[in-house]
Amino acid sequence: MLCWLPRSPGERERDATNGASSDRDDPKVLISTTSHLVGEFEKSHILLSLAWPGIGGQAILRWSEGPLSRTALVIAFETDPISKLPGTLIPDHSPAGDLICSYLAVLFGKRFDNHGALENQGSFYIPDLTPFTETCNQRLPQNSHEPRTNFPVPLNLAEVSRIERLLTGEAIEHQFQNPFQAASKFYLQALQAAENDPEVAYLNLITVGEILSNRYEYDEDTLLDEEIRNFLDIIRDKCPQGARIAKCISGRLRQVKRRFIETLVKLCDSSFFDRPEATAEHGLLKPDSFRDSVAAAYDLRSRYVHTGTPFGAWICPNSNPYETQYGLPVTGDKELGKILAKAPTYIGLERVTRHALLRFAQSNGAYVEPNISGSDETG
């Protein structure tokens, strides 16, 4: 949970009198997105607002959809006051930008980058503007200026109210918050790496599914296939202390892969298939083959991690705009070709992962449909 504590004007005045940080010391962090957002989100303890380009400057051109698209935002929030006495350790609040970027990425399905602190405890800083020099593929859903089709959220900062509890920790259990923070971080890293290192991006998305899968309990029948269950039955019946041995083996065999598959199938309900983003019918993930597709995604991960077999060219979002392969890839490796034919591309797996994250948040009360009047999607 992020420790943002609202203070009244009287409390601020007393803090300043006692040498603690004053109103102007509240941390401010610069972030940006390759998409385009409007509006503002403000509560008594936190503000998310646009950082405007200079009047008359060419920076305003970044607001148009294109390879150089980039919208800057500022996060300002309140923290516990500190006493500025000699020897006092001044906390660095800029990492809060990473966490908020990951939450915003999941909410909007867009890429965000943390540039670092603008102001922290009364000192001013030069942020890292390197991402502003990078280009992006504006045709990708994570960069476009259109809301995502699946789990659609208008590109308005007011919509952050949907995940307000994540920012305050209100009524959120640590058993949910800790894995969701970690999973969101890997999701954002996938969006950031997708165009230049699709294999790493794919592995990050798989990691999200692995993290989420550890939050669900499954019985032996679900996690072990029929052949293994039959072998365990033989051990129970024929071996001395067979029940104890079978229980030990069963616990070790409850595979990460099977848990991964069951969790994503569980979280991707019918609404996932009702709102696809790919337009070609042949390139869509389908309900009847979804389990096999998720299993193949994990098989790609395993082959890459254990053998180094490259697969990025086949799932790269810049070259494959569909959620699945079209036909059987000719790779020179028959087994890899079979896996690729079933596995989702980066585009497909990213949509699966975001849907799973938001369903996971929703089931734990961390994502709610807002009641916002006057929300405007246009600037």
Salt bridges, closest charged atoms under 4 A:
ASP15 OD2 - ARG7 NH1 3.11
ASP23 OD1 - ARG12 NH1 2.62
ASP25 OD1 - ARG24 NH1 3.79
ASP25 OD2 - LYS84 NZ 2.92
ASP26 OD1 - ARG7 NH2 3.04
ASP26 OD2 - ARG12 NH1 3.32
GLU78 OE2 - ARG12 NH2 2.25
ASP113 OD2 - ARG70 NH1 2.62
ASP113 OD2 - ARG111 NE 2.99
GLU119 OE1 - LYS28 NZ 3.14
GLU134 OE1 - ARG111 NH2 3.32
GLU159 OE1 - ARG162 NE 2.87
GLU164 OE1 - LYS43 NZ 3.76
GLU220 OE2 - ARG236 NH2 3.30
GLU220 OE1 - ARG254 NH2 3.96
ASP221 OD1 - ARG229 NE 3.76
ASP233 OD1 - ARG236 NH1 2.89
GLU262 OE2 - ARG291 NH1 2.50
ASP269 OD1 - HIS355 NE2 2.97
ASP269 OD2 - ARG359 NE 2.81
GLU277 OE2 - ARG148 NE 2.61
GLU281 OE2 - LYS286 NZ 3.58
ASP299 OD1 - LYS257 NZ 2.74
GLU323 OE2 - ARG351 NE 2.65
ASP333 OD2 - ARG303 NH2 2.61
GLU350 OE1 - ARG148 NH2 2.68
GLU369 OE1 - ARG162 NH1 3.11
